[in-house]
Structure formats: C-alpha cells, structure tokens
C-alpha cells in the first residue's frame, strides 16, 4: 500500500520529448495498438524516425519518447542493474534467449540492446498492451526479485532487459524497435543500425 502512495520508480521517470513530435504527451496506462486506419500527414509524421538526445539521462533513469504513437523507453541501466540482470536464472524466463520475441538482430543478446548500458524498448506489455512500470529495486516484489518491470494490469513481470518471467500472462518479451546511435549521446528510433 505504501508503494502505491509514493512510487520511487516514478520519480526516476523522465518525460522525454522528441524533436519531430514536440511536447506530445503519453497516455497513462493503456496503449491501444491501431487507433485509425486513415493515413494522414500527422500519422505519417508519427511514423517517421525520431531522434533522441540522451545526454541528460543519468544512470538508473528511464525516459519515454513517442514513436509511431507508442511509448519507447530509453533506460540507462546502472552497473549494479546490469550485474543483477546477469543473475536472473534463465529457467525463470519464458523466452530467455529472445528466440520468439521481437527485436532487431543487434539486440538479440542477454541485455537486448546495442550497448549494455542503454535499453531501448517499446514500453508496451505483450499481453494486452498496458504500460509496465519500472521496479528496479531488488527485493521490491519479493525476495527473489532482482529488479525489472511490473505490468499493473494483470501482474506481468519482466526483468531489466524486458524479458518476461514464467507464470504471468504476457507471452513474449517486450519488443525492441529498430534504432541506432548517431553519437554517444544521440540515438535514432525507427532506423536500423548498419549491419554491413
Ligand atoms: S496487459 Fe500487461 S499483464 Fe495484461
């Protein structure tokens, strides 16, 4: 109950904005997939790649940007969080190697990202599309909790790489969108990193 009143994870959540989208706000929890079948200039703009400045993102912080009308998280993991991620037992996860889940080939690794420190991921639960919350503190959701994400709708649990645990409703790991680095502090969401 106390956690509901003051959520320490929320204090660390930065509302990011993307240049092309200005100050578009994000819906609170439920994120519908397709809201309109009618393409428009606005819709096309929403589908364009989005450039994000991550220079002010401190370790342990998560920022949200909108891409294709969906929330994309950029989560800068601390070394401790990366260490905890490495301790998650593979047999506790439904798809530990992300074999069934959606991500570009360059993010198909244990940390599910190009650089271990930065996780770029669609903040959308793979069950029914709610927006999970960061619960980074070990022990926060039980003695064996090493930090991760909790979906408030039906209790979906994911580790700090968005890999879903067994025994909860979501069928897959959260999706990683195409993205690439322009520099150490600028990324583009919606375009793939060169692989050749
Ligand atoms: S929508 Fe996330 S657990 Fe159901």
Boltz pocket constraint, residues with backbone or C-beta under 6 A from the ligand:
constraints:
  - pocket:
      binder: B
      contacts: [[A, 125], [A, 126], [A, 127], [A, 128], [A, 129], [A, 130], [A, 151], [A, 152], [A, 153], [A, 154], [A, 155], [A, 156], [A, 169], [A, 170]]
      max_distance: 6.0
